[in-house]
Amino acid sequence: MLSLTDLKKNETGQVVRSLAKGLLKQKLISVGFVPGIQLTMVRNAPLRDPIEIAVQNSLITLRRSEAKLIVVEKL
C-alpha cells in the first residue's frame, strides 16, 4: 500500500483508507476521499506542495501532509 503522495503524475489509484482523524477526516470524506473511489494524480506544485488530484469530476488540491494520510493502491 502507498500514500497518495507516492503516486506519480497521471497515475491512477484507488483509496483503501484514510488515517486522518477528526475534522480533517470529515473534510476528506466530504470531498470524495472514501474507500473504493478511484483518483488520478494531476500535478505537483513547483515546490512539490500542494498537489492536485482528480476525484470523480472534481480537481482537489491538498497539502502533502494531508495527502500522506490517504492510503491508496495503484491501478
C-alpha positions as CSV (number, residue, x, y, z in Angstrom):
1,M,0.0,0.0,0.0
2,L,1.1,3.5,-0.7
3,S,0.2,7.0,0.4
4,L,-1.4,9.4,-2.1
5,T,1.9,11.3,-2.3
6,D,3.6,8.3,-3.7
7,L,1.6,8.4,-7.0
8,K,3.4,10.0,-9.9
9,K,1.9,12.5,-12.4
10,N,-1.1,10.9,-14.3
11,E,-1.0,7.7,-12.2
12,T,-4.3,6.3,-11.1
13,G,-5.1,4.7,-7.7
14,Q,-7.9,3.6,-5.5
15,V,-8.4,4.8,-2.0
16,V,-8.0,2.0,0.6
17,R,-8.5,4.0,3.8
18,S,-7.8,7.3,5.5
19,L,-5.5,7.6,8.5
20,A,-6.8,11.2,9.2
21,K,-8.7,12.0,12.4
22,G,-11.3,14.5,13.4
23,L,-12.2,17.5,11.2
24,L,-9.6,16.6,8.6
25,K,-11.1,13.1,8.2
26,Q,-14.6,14.7,7.8
27,K,-13.2,17.2,5.2
28,L,-11.6,14.4,3.1
29,I,-14.8,12.3,3.2
30,S,-16.9,15.3,2.2
31,V,-14.8,16.0,-0.9
32,G,-14.8,12.3,-2.0
33,F,-11.9,10.5,-0.5
34,V,-13.8,7.4,0.6
35,P,-12.6,3.8,0.3
36,G,-13.1,2.3,-3.2
37,I,-13.0,5.6,-5.1
38,Q,-10.6,6.0,-8.0
39,L,-8.4,9.1,-8.3
40,T,-5.7,10.4,-10.5
41,M,-2.6,12.4,-9.5
42,V,-2.8,15.5,-11.8
43,R,0.3,17.6,-10.8
44,N,2.6,18.8,-8.1
45,A,3.2,22.4,-7.4
46,P,6.7,23.7,-8.3
47,L,8.0,23.1,-4.8
48,R,6.0,19.8,-4.5
49,D,3.4,21.3,-2.2
50,P,0.4,21.3,-2.6
51,I,-0.7,18.5,-5.0
52,E,-3.7,18.4,-7.3
53,I,-5.8,15.2,-7.5
54,A,-8.8,14.4,-9.8
55,V,-11.6,12.7,-7.9
56,Q,-14.7,11.9,-9.8
57,N,-15.5,15.1,-11.8
58,S,-13.5,17.5,-9.4
59,L,-10.0,18.7,-9.0
60,I,-8.9,18.7,-5.4
61,T,-5.8,20.5,-4.0
62,L,-4.3,19.1,-0.8
63,R,-1.2,19.8,1.2
64,R,1.3,16.9,1.1
65,S,0.9,16.4,4.9
66,E,-2.8,15.8,4.3
67,A,-2.3,13.5,1.3
68,K,0.2,11.3,3.2
69,L,-2.8,10.3,5.4
70,I,-4.7,8.7,2.5
71,V,-3.7,5.1,1.8
72,V,-4.1,4.0,-1.9
73,E,-3.2,1.1,-4.2
74,K,-2.1,1.7,-7.8
75,L,-4.4,0.6,-10.6
